[in-house]
Amino acid sequence: MATKVLDKLTVAASPPAAGGVLPLTFFDVPWLFTGPVERVFFYPYPHPVDHFTAHLQPSLVSSLSAALHGFYPLLGRVRPCPPDGGGGYEFWSTGGDEDRVELTVAESSYDFDELSGGGPRDVGRLYSLVPQLPRPEDASFALAAVQVTIFPSRGIAVGVSIHHVACDDSSFMHFVKTWAGHCRVAAGADAATVPPAPFLDRGVVADPDGLAAKTLDQIRQLAAGGPPPPPPSGPPPKLVMASFTLTRDCIDKLKQRVTASGGGGGVHCSAFTVACAYAWTCLVRVDASAAGRERAHLLFSVECRRRLTPPVPQEYLGNCLRPCFVEVDMGGLLGADGVVTAAVGIGASIRGLDDGVLDGADGWFHKILSMMSHRPMSVGGSPRYGVYDTDFGLGRPRKVELLSIDKTPGTVSMAEGRDGQGGIEIGVALPEAEMDQFTSCFSDGLKQL
């Protein structure tokens, strides 16, 4: 059976949402032609399918409907602006009962304990637990879809796909936690468990320099240059996904190592910094082409809501990320003090934000493109988003996986540790042979701390 679809529903907002048109900001435009952010949340659920259908499914549907009332832009689509609208794109929803999000209900015969564990798992099996976004229509495309998969008498998986042009990880998790909060209220919890409503006024993101239009022009110029080169011939390697944990103790030891080397003086040396640094050193060691390159590159995003002037509300629904670029000597990264080399570079990039969070914004898009040929490591997610606090009335998730990291080679995910003790969980998607090497490198390095 593997995974089979039991039902497909379309869910509208309740009460009906207002609908309307919202502009894309310059933070949104770079994600216009990318794809969805895809997460899956695993929960123990020791009940058969008919019990789920009778008891939990109605609450999941009604609470999704309630959450979509505030997050109504996710019900809509992105479409080209009307001819007199300047040639850009906009978010558009009709309001009322017409705008809906697809909810798939499925059943899986896969091993719940294996898929919700941390060891190497077949990426294809994990992807059977998240929905695909509906196909584009008339040059417009949908923004969100959800799926709930029941593993009879073992557990459930809640898969969420939201196109990145709609929002960043902060807003993604705000939506999912709002859905989960309404689900707990439906089971009798206090209404205060629902997070604050999203902030929808896009006018708080000022664009006096016309960055949105400039970035869209750059994207169009890139498209006019022809399609990207074809992928290598032959079948793609089988990817597996695994999770690795840096405990609070390991993080503290990595910080001490950076500081003791003299590299931490005056450099931002946070838990995120050393976790990224450690993952980067492990990743380059399993990359057969790394030794032949003089420089190593890292790309990660920093949330700007609190850094803008004036600050944007934390509940702002949309993208509010800027890229950060790190370049270090490959020899130093592969050497005995590779973590120090990486941490100093990452810390310096974060500290550079003090010069202005939007500094150089008109060159971000081209800089990202220029890095791609250097096979940078990139980072998705953050320990700040509290993915393991997502409770649909079933308790904390057994596992949360950011699946969409597999779309870009060299991407790792970051989340807070499952045990709530201040650690960081790192997710990696690699071909099987490289995953074995990464596992050994990660484990051996911790023994030397």
ABEGO torsion letter per residue (X at the ends): XEBBBABBBBBBBOBBBAEEBBBBBAAAAAAAABBBBBBBBBBBBBBBAAAAAAAAAAAAAAAAAAAAAAAAAAABBBBBBBAAAGGBBBBBBAEEAABBBBBBBBBBABBAAAAABABBBBAAAAAAABBBBBBBBGGBBBABBBBBBBBBGABBBBBBBBBAAABBAAAAAAAAAAAAAAAAAAAGBBAAABBBBBBABAAABBBAAGAAAAAAAAAAAAAAAEBBBBBBBEBBBBBBBBBBBBBAAAAAAAAAAAAAAGAABGBBBBAAAAAAAAAAAAAAAABAAAAABABBBBBBBBBAAAABOBBBBAABBEBBBBBBBBBBBAAAAABAAAAAAAAAAAAAAAAAAAAEAABGAAAAAAAAAAAAAAGBBBBBEBAAAGAAABBAGAEBBABBBBAAAAABBGBBBBBBBAAGAGBBBBBBBBBAAAAAAAAAAAAAAAAAX
